[in-house]
Amino acid sequence: MAKTNLCQSCGMPLKGSTDFGTEKDGRPSEKYCHHCYENGAWIHPDVTFDEFYAFSLKRFQESDMNRIEKFFLNKMYTKKFLKKLERWS
């Protein structure tokens, strides 16, 4: 199974071209999703780690994932997981 790339800010899987954020020159970011990063900058630059965790968890829970995906998300999407991502480590 191929490794899934994850946004190094929120942990969102980066599967398709529309998932990626953009760099200043318009190229797709190699590390960050469009919810976190746009035009080479953070969308929410001054957010604290705890605020970002709560915001991201709520966004994932309100997404169109099915019940099984949401069940696993609630078990796996922890502060410990998020702190391992590049933006927060």
N, C-alpha and C positions, 0 to 999 in steps of 0.2 A: 504494500500500500504506500502511495506517495505521501510525503509529509505535507500537511496543509500549512501554508503560510498564514500567520496571524498578524493582525495589526499590533505593532509594538507599543501601542498606547492603550487600546481598549480590549484587545484580544479577539476582535471580530475576524472570522475566517476571510482571507483574501482569495476569492475564487475566480472572479471575472474582472474584466477591465473596468467595469463601473464601480467596483468595490474600492479601488485605490484612490488615495488623495493625490494631490498634484504638487510638484515643485514649482519654484518661481518661474522657470522657463516653460512650464506647461507639461513637462514630462510626468508620467505617473510616478508616484512615490514608490520606492521599493519596500518601505517599511510600515507605512501608515494608511489607514482607511480614509474615505471621504467624510466620515463623521468627525474625525479628529484633526485632519490636516488638509489645508487648502492653500494653494499659491505659496508654498514654502513656509507656512506658518501654522501654529496651532489655532484651531477654531476657538477654543476656550483657554487662552494662555495663562490666565491668573487663577484657574480653578485649583483647589487643594486636592490632594490625593483622596481624602474621604468624600469630598463633594463629587469628584469625578467617578469614584466607585459607585456611589448611590445613583448618580445620573445614568451611568452606563448599564447598571443592573436593571434599572427601571426600563430603559430603552429596549434592552434585550427581552425582558418579560412582556413588553407590549408589542413585540414584533409579531410577524406572521408564522413563527415557529409552531410546530404541532405540540401537543401536550407532552409527548415523550421527550422531545428535544428540550422543552422548557423544564421538565423534571431534572434532566441531567445538567442543564445549565445551572439550576439552583444549587446543585450539589458541587459543581466544579468551579463556578465563578466566584471565587473567594478573594479576599484581600491578599492572601498569600500568593495566589496565582497572579494577580495583577502586579504585585511588587516585583515579580520576576521579569516583567516586560521592560524593554529598554528604556522607555520614557521614565519609569518609576524606580528603576534600580540604581 
